[in-house]
Amino acid sequence: MKKILQYIALLVMVFMLIINVYDYFIGENLGTNSDSNKYKVIRVVDGDTFEINFDGKKEKVRLIGVDTPESVHPDANRNVKEGKLTSEYTKKYLEGKEVTLEFDVQERDKYGRLLAYVWYEGEMYNKHLLNIGYAKIATYPPNVRYVDEFTALQEVARENKVGLWETVTNEDPNTEQSLTGYIGNENSKKFHRPDCNSVEKMSESNKVMFNSRKDAINQGYGPCGVCKP
Ligand SMILES: [Zn+2]
């Protein structure tokens, strides 16, 4: 009997040792990955999306709060030269570099991508893109920690007509549109400008809001033939 008790005590000790060792090497890593860990950017997908090596796993990261023009859409007509420009820019700036991720309320979007504020050499890349006018604000509540700063940066870029704002006047209705969003019909799978007649006729329960064209298209919605969003 005494022997069995000794044996059990030994088992418990070994078990606790294993837990401690596990905690030391793995638990600690998991606990601190929000701010201090650096991740290597292995491939840039487009201006606002890239892949990192996330603790040995390949993960996609989408910048929070900003949107760059389309460059890798399967429908080539959707891709614009500004999209290529911002994509190349992000590639030069971040590919192969070590970045730090800062998360907001939601860690991932509906496509499973990590949503992050991306820091490189003490600067937030999301802000950097707005600053040089290579991205526009796209607000995705509840991830709005820096929305005021982002808005201020975009206003300055717009006033100074830098980057994408170079050829845009402040009165351009298309610009306003890209900042206020689109409305989709869940039944027809079409999306519209908010002032389209179809939106008035649509029942509230069928309405789906999109922050950007890209967002609507990514979710399988097609542009309305009347209001041509
Ligand atoms: Zn329409």
Residues whose N, C-alpha, C, O or C-beta is under 5 A from the ligand:
A	BS01	ZN	F191 H192 R193 C196 S198 C224 V226 C227
